[in-house]
């Protein structure tokens, strides 16, 4: 008695999520050359999920890399329960929102790395939309200066003030406390780089003389 196993696929996209909403839209851009790895177990001959025990069998981990659009795909996947993991954070990004696709599953929280979606049950379906959003670091900048006319604007001829301590503080979007300090340059300018998105309360910029 010949039997045919229904093969499926799992696919998604790894991208810079410019508005950090977990969706690929607007000015979001795919990330190429990022590794995604498939692990899990296949169901036994009876097609029943035994939770990885009995005649279920662990698969050999399979890794692929995203194409120029940030897309990845695992094809020819036998019935089973799987996890897709992004093992390495893409260079120059912070972890963003990871989203389960059409066959469900459980995504790790933003504050957890490596990012993964586990518990993807597959029996011949083409499971799409297993996406990994990343966040580009943000920056805050400004100028410390002598406001000779008191209008709150840096007008021509108003001198910058160097060596002034500037601190950014608050809580970021994953609940971590932030406190980063720099001193203004000779022309009064300052920039604080490498910031995650802020929490709902935003960041506070403080000048200390």
Short mmCIF file of the C-alpha atoms (twelve columns), coordinates in Angstrom:
data_MODEL
# 
_entry.id   MODEL 
# 
loop_
_atom_site.group_PDB 
_atom_site.id 
_atom_site.type_symbol 
_atom_site.label_atom_id 
_atom_site.label_alt_id 
_atom_site.label_comp_id 
_atom_site.label_asym_id 
_atom_site.label_seq_id 
_atom_site.Cartn_x 
_atom_site.Cartn_y 
_atom_site.Cartn_z 
_atom_site.pdbx_PDB_model_num 
ATOM 1   C CA . UNK A 1   0.000  0.000  0.000  1 
ATOM 2   C CA . UNK A 2   1.715  3.155  -1.174 1 
ATOM 3   C CA . UNK A 3   1.158  6.297  0.859  1 
ATOM 4   C CA . UNK A 4   1.806  9.896  -0.144 1 
ATOM 5   C CA . UNK A 5   3.005  12.362 2.474  1 
ATOM 6   C CA . UNK A 6   1.622  15.859 2.003  1 
ATOM 7   C CA . UNK A 7   4.548  18.266 1.971  1 
ATOM 8   C CA . UNK A 8   4.186  21.872 3.056  1 
ATOM 9   C CA . UNK A 9   6.247  25.022 3.450  1 
ATOM 10  C CA . UNK A 10  6.964  27.759 5.981  1 
ATOM 11  C CA . UNK A 11  7.920  31.233 4.805  1 
ATOM 12  C CA . UNK A 12  8.210  34.816 5.956  1 
ATOM 13  C CA . UNK A 13  10.252 37.985 5.850  1 
ATOM 14  C CA . UNK A 14  12.965 39.611 7.968  1 
ATOM 15  C CA . UNK A 15  12.805 43.386 7.696  1 
ATOM 16  C CA . UNK A 16  13.492 46.776 9.240  1 
ATOM 17  C CA . UNK A 17  10.190 47.829 10.791 1 
ATOM 18  C CA . UNK A 18  10.431 51.597 10.502 1 
ATOM 19  C CA . UNK A 19  7.319  52.324 12.583 1 
ATOM 20  C CA . UNK A 20  7.747  49.313 14.910 1 
ATOM 21  C CA . UNK A 21  4.198  48.016 14.353 1 
ATOM 22  C CA . UNK A 22  5.089  44.428 13.453 1 
ATOM 23  C CA . UNK A 23  3.727  44.805 9.911  1 
ATOM 24  C CA . UNK A 24  5.595  45.157 6.625  1 
ATOM 25  C CA . UNK A 25  4.315  48.461 5.290  1 
ATOM 26  C CA . UNK A 26  5.236  52.039 4.420  1 
ATOM 27  C CA . UNK A 27  8.989  52.580 4.220  1 
ATOM 28  C CA . UNK A 28  9.871  49.183 5.734  1 
ATOM 29  C CA . UNK A 29  12.723 47.397 3.952  1 
ATOM 30  C CA . UNK A 30  13.664 43.722 3.745  1 
ATOM 31  C CA . UNK A 31  17.034 42.565 5.082  1 
ATOM 32  C CA . UNK A 32  19.069 40.292 2.825  1 
ATOM 33  C CA . UNK A 33  21.520 37.600 3.880  1 
ATOM 34  C CA . UNK A 34  19.958 36.979 7.300  1 
ATOM 35  C CA . UNK A 35  19.823 33.387 8.547  1 
ATOM 36  C CA . UNK A 36  16.596 31.632 9.545  1 
ATOM 37  C CA . UNK A 37  16.664 28.111 10.999 1 
ATOM 38  C CA . UNK A 38  13.963 25.421 11.067 1 
ATOM 39  C CA . UNK A 39  13.896 22.860 13.891 1 
ATOM 40  C CA . UNK A 40  11.240 20.586 15.342 1 
ATOM 41  C CA . UNK A 41  9.894  17.088 14.828 1 
ATOM 42  C CA . UNK A 42  7.923  15.191 12.220 1 
ATOM 43  C CA . UNK A 43  4.827  13.186 13.037 1 
ATOM 44  C CA . UNK A 44  4.999  9.398  12.887 1 
ATOM 45  C CA . UNK A 45  3.414  7.245  10.194 1 
ATOM 46  C CA . UNK A 46  -0.036 7.664  11.736 1 
ATOM 47  C CA . UNK A 47  0.205  11.439 11.372 1 
ATOM 48  C CA . UNK A 48  -0.554 12.028 15.041 1 
ATOM 49  C CA . UNK A 49  1.281  14.657 17.081 1 
ATOM 50  C CA . UNK A 50  2.720  12.819 20.073 1 
ATOM 51  C CA . UNK A 51  4.493  15.875 21.424 1 
ATOM 52  C CA . UNK A 52  7.852  14.767 20.088 1 
ATOM 53  C CA . UNK A 53  7.673  11.323 21.717 1 
ATOM 54  C CA . UNK A 54  6.741  7.862  20.456 1 
ATOM 55  C CA . UNK A 55  7.166  7.586  16.703 1 
ATOM 56  C CA . UNK A 56  7.617  11.347 16.256 1 
ATOM 57  C CA . UNK A 57  11.134 12.104 15.046 1 
ATOM 58  C CA . UNK A 58  13.353 15.162 15.511 1 
ATOM 59  C CA . UNK A 59  14.409 16.699 12.215 1 
ATOM 60  C CA . UNK A 60  17.904 17.801 11.348 1 
ATOM 61  C CA . UNK A 61  18.039 21.604 11.662 1 
ATOM 62  C CA . UNK A 62  17.825 23.385 8.313  1 
ATOM 63  C CA . UNK A 63  19.073 26.949 7.729  1 
ATOM 64  C CA . UNK A 64  18.388 29.329 4.852  1 
ATOM 65  C CA . UNK A 65  19.248 32.974 4.227  1 
ATOM 66  C CA . UNK A 66  16.931 35.754 3.134  1 
ATOM 67  C CA . UNK A 67  16.942 37.024 -0.440 1 
ATOM 68  C CA . UNK A 68  17.263 40.651 -1.520 1 
ATOM 69  C CA . UNK A 69  13.694 41.391 -0.426 1 
ATOM 70  C CA . UNK A 70  14.224 39.848 3.009  1 
ATOM 71  C CA . UNK A 71  12.157 36.758 2.179  1 
ATOM 72  C CA . UNK A 72  12.980 33.213 3.305  1 
ATOM 73  C CA . UNK A 73  11.268 29.880 2.710  1 
ATOM 74  C CA . UNK A 74  11.513 26.287 3.883  1 
ATOM 75  C CA . UNK A 75  9.981  23.954 1.312  1 
ATOM 76  C CA . UNK A 76  9.256  20.230 1.231  1 
ATOM 77  C CA . UNK A 77  8.402  20.216 4.948  1 
ATOM 78  C CA . UNK A 78  6.833  16.946 6.120  1 
ATOM 79  C CA . UNK A 79  3.902  16.984 8.574  1 
ATOM 80  C CA . UNK A 80  5.104  17.922 12.030 1 
ATOM 81  C CA . UNK A 81  5.490  20.665 14.616 1 
ATOM 82  C CA . UNK A 82  8.192  23.230 13.983 1 
ATOM 83  C CA . UNK A 83  10.080 26.270 15.233 1 
ATOM 84  C CA . UNK A 84  11.549 29.013 13.051 1 
ATOM 85  C CA . UNK A 85  14.413 30.876 14.723 1 
ATOM 86  C CA . UNK A 86  16.424 33.936 13.751 1 
ATOM 87  C CA . UNK A 87  19.652 32.843 15.486 1 
ATOM 88  C CA . UNK A 88  21.599 36.075 15.037 1 
ATOM 89  C CA . UNK A 89  20.461 39.680 15.389 1 
ATOM 90  C CA . UNK A 90  21.095 41.491 12.072 1 
ATOM 91  C CA . UNK A 91  23.982 43.945 12.328 1 
ATOM 92  C CA . UNK A 92  23.023 47.520 13.113 1 
ATOM 93  C CA . UNK A 93  19.524 46.688 14.412 1 
ATOM 94  C CA . UNK A 94  17.639 46.089 17.631 1 
ATOM 95  C CA . UNK A 95  15.174 43.239 17.995 1 
ATOM 96  C CA . UNK A 96  11.642 44.159 16.968 1 
ATOM 97  C CA . UNK A 97  8.270  42.407 16.808 1 
ATOM 98  C CA . UNK A 98  8.163  38.740 15.759 1 
ATOM 99  C CA . UNK A 99  4.854  37.630 14.225 1 
ATOM 100 C CA . UNK A 100 3.294  34.150 13.862 1 
ATOM 101 C CA . UNK A 101 1.900  33.366 10.429 1 
ATOM 102 C CA . UNK A 102 -1.024 31.492 8.945  1 
ATOM 103 C CA . UNK A 103 -0.535 28.224 10.827 1 
ATOM 104 C CA . UNK A 104 -0.261 29.868 14.218 1 
ATOM 105 C CA . UNK A 105 2.481  29.364 16.737 1 
ATOM 106 C CA . UNK A 106 3.937  31.324 19.646 1 
ATOM 107 C CA . UNK A 107 6.346  34.203 19.061 1 
ATOM 108 C CA . UNK A 108 9.025  35.308 21.501 1 
ATOM 109 C CA . UNK A 109 8.607  38.723 23.111 1 
ATOM 110 C CA . UNK A 110 10.527 41.742 21.831 1 
ATOM 111 C CA . UNK A 111 12.911 41.602 24.776 1 
ATOM 112 C CA . UNK A 112 13.892 37.992 24.047 1 
ATOM 113 C CA . UNK A 113 16.665 36.956 21.665 1 
ATOM 114 C CA . UNK A 114 17.158 34.928 19.616 1 
ATOM 115 C CA . UNK A 115 13.722 35.583 18.134 1 
ATOM 116 C CA . UNK A 116 11.616 32.548 17.286 1 
ATOM 117 C CA . UNK A 117 8.128  31.279 16.509 1 
ATOM 118 C CA . UNK A 118 7.471  27.860 18.001 1 
ATOM 119 C CA . UNK A 119 4.581  25.378 17.838 1 
ATOM 120 C CA . UNK A 120 3.906  25.682 14.088 1 
ATOM 121 C CA . UNK A 121 1.727  22.671 13.216 1 
ATOM 122 C CA . UNK A 122 2.033  21.693 9.564  1 
ATOM 123 C CA . UNK A 123 0.299  18.965 7.549  1 
ATOM 124 C CA . UNK A 124 0.730  19.929 3.911  1 
ATOM 125 C CA . UNK A 125 -0.127 23.638 4.254  1 
ATOM 126 C CA . UNK A 126 1.876  26.527 2.860  1 
ATOM 127 C CA . UNK A 127 2.331  28.532 6.054  1 
ATOM 128 C CA . UNK A 128 3.134  32.166 5.233  1 
ATOM 129 C CA . UNK A 129 3.728  35.323 7.241  1 
ATOM 130 C CA . UNK A 130 6.298  34.175 9.806  1 
ATOM 131 C CA . UNK A 131 7.931  37.576 10.003 1 
ATOM 132 C CA . UNK A 132 10.765 39.009 12.049 1 
ATOM 133 C CA . UNK A 133 10.720 42.793 12.426 1 
ATOM 134 C CA . UNK A 134 13.886 44.649 13.399 1 
ATOM 135 C CA . UNK A 135 14.317 48.217 14.634 1 
ATOM 136 C CA . UNK A 136 16.970 50.656 13.456 1 
ATOM 137 C CA . UNK A 137 18.678 52.592 16.263 1 
ATOM 138 C CA . UNK A 138 17.367 56.124 16.758 1 
ATOM 139 C CA . UNK A 139 19.220 59.314 17.695 1 
ATOM 140 C CA . UNK A 140 18.451 62.542 19.553 1 
ATOM 141 C CA . UNK A 141 20.364 65.710 18.703 1 
ATOM 142 C CA . UNK A 142 20.317 69.420 19.345 1 
ATOM 143 C CA . UNK A 143 22.406 72.462 20.240 1 
ATOM 144 C CA . UNK A 144 23.273 74.289 23.452 1 
ATOM 145 C CA . UNK A 145 23.671 77.992 22.699 1 
ATOM 146 C CA . UNK A 146 23.362 81.560 23.968 1 
ATOM 147 C CA . UNK A 147 19.887 82.751 22.985 1 
ATOM 148 C CA . UNK A 148 20.702 86.452 22.869 1 
ATOM 149 C CA . UNK A 149 17.221 87.559 21.797 1 
ATOM 150 C CA . UNK A 150 15.300 85.016 23.906 1 
ATOM 151 C CA . UNK A 151 13.162 83.694 21.050 1 
ATOM 152 C CA . UNK A 152 13.970 79.994 21.584 1 
ATOM 153 C CA . UNK A 153 15.584 79.691 18.156 1 
ATOM 154 C CA . UNK A 154 19.248 79.517 17.241 1 
ATOM 155 C CA . UNK A 155 19.626 82.522 15.021 1 
ATOM 156 C CA . UNK A 156 22.635 83.579 12.986 1 
ATOM 157 C CA . UNK A 157 25.414 84.899 15.174 1 
ATOM 158 C CA . UNK A 158 24.270 83.170 18.367 1 
ATOM 159 C CA . UNK A 159 27.211 81.220 19.774 1 
ATOM 160 C CA . UNK A 160 27.100 77.587 20.778 1 
ATOM 161 C CA . UNK A 161 28.240 76.473 24.215 1 
ATOM 162 C CA . UNK A 162 30.624 73.534 24.409 1 
ATOM 163 C CA . UNK A 163 31.339 71.018 27.154 1 
ATOM 164 C CA . UNK A 164 27.808 71.019 28.569 1 
ATOM 165 C CA . UNK A 165 26.490 67.691 29.907 1 
ATOM 166 C CA . UNK A 166 23.356 66.416 28.160 1 
ATOM 167 C CA . UNK A 167 21.505 63.327 29.398 1 
ATOM 168 C CA . UNK A 168 18.731 61.313 27.780 1 
ATOM 169 C CA . UNK A 169 16.695 59.323 30.284 1 
ATOM 170 C CA . UNK A 170 13.479 57.360 30.440 1 
ATOM 171 C CA . UNK A 171 12.226 53.882 29.629 1 
ATOM 172 C CA . UNK A 172 12.416 52.170 26.262 1 
ATOM 173 C CA . UNK A 173 9.719  50.112 24.544 1 
ATOM 174 C CA . UNK A 174 10.747 46.870 26.271 1 
ATOM 175 C CA . UNK A 175 10.698 48.423 29.750 1 
ATOM 176 C CA . UNK A 176 14.436 48.900 30.210 1 
ATOM 177 C CA . UNK A 177 15.701 52.036 31.947 1 
ATOM 178 C CA . UNK A 178 17.718 54.375 29.724 1 
ATOM 179 C CA . UNK A 179 20.266 56.945 30.908 1 
ATOM 180 C CA . UNK A 180 22.878 58.071 28.395 1 
ATOM 181 C CA . UNK A 181 25.045 61.170 28.714 1 
ATOM 182 C CA . UNK A 182 27.257 63.135 26.320 1 
ATOM 183 C CA . UNK A 183 28.842 66.597 26.374 1 
ATOM 184 C CA . UNK A 184 28.235 69.203 23.717 1 
ATOM 185 C CA . UNK A 185 30.899 69.876 21.111 1 
ATOM 186 C CA . UNK A 186 32.703 73.214 20.805 1 
ATOM 187 C CA . UNK A 187 29.900 74.574 18.594 1 
ATOM 188 C CA . UNK A 188 27.277 73.483 21.137 1 
ATOM 189 C CA . UNK A 189 25.968 70.559 19.114 1 
ATOM 190 C CA . UNK A 190 25.309 67.126 20.588 1 
ATOM 191 C CA . UNK A 191 23.973 63.774 19.369 1 
ATOM 192 C CA . UNK A 192 22.995 60.708 21.363 1 
ATOM 193 C CA . UNK A 193 22.942 57.614 19.155 1 
ATOM 194 C CA . UNK A 194 21.905 54.009 19.573 1 
ATOM 195 C CA . UNK A 195 18.500 54.469 21.177 1 
ATOM 196 C CA . UNK A 196 15.711 51.904 21.086 1 
ATOM 197 C CA . UNK A 197 12.178 53.257 20.562 1 
ATOM 198 C CA . UNK A 198 10.938 54.917 23.718 1 
ATOM 199 C CA . UNK A 199 8.154  53.675 25.922 1 
ATOM 200 C CA . UNK A 200 4.818  55.472 26.006 1 
ATOM 201 C CA . UNK A 201 6.252  58.168 28.284 1 
ATOM 202 C CA . UNK A 202 8.943  59.167 25.782 1 
ATOM 203 C CA . UNK A 203 12.490 60.230 26.650 1 
ATOM 204 C CA . UNK A 204 13.601 63.259 28.648 1 
ATOM 205 C CA . UNK A 205 16.592 65.378 27.589 1 
ATOM 206 C CA . UNK A 206 18.288 67.170 30.495 1 
ATOM 207 C CA . UNK A 207 21.008 69.822 30.452 1 
ATOM 208 C CA . UNK A 208 23.357 69.994 33.436 1 
ATOM 209 C CA . UNK A 209 25.608 73.037 33.945 1 
# 
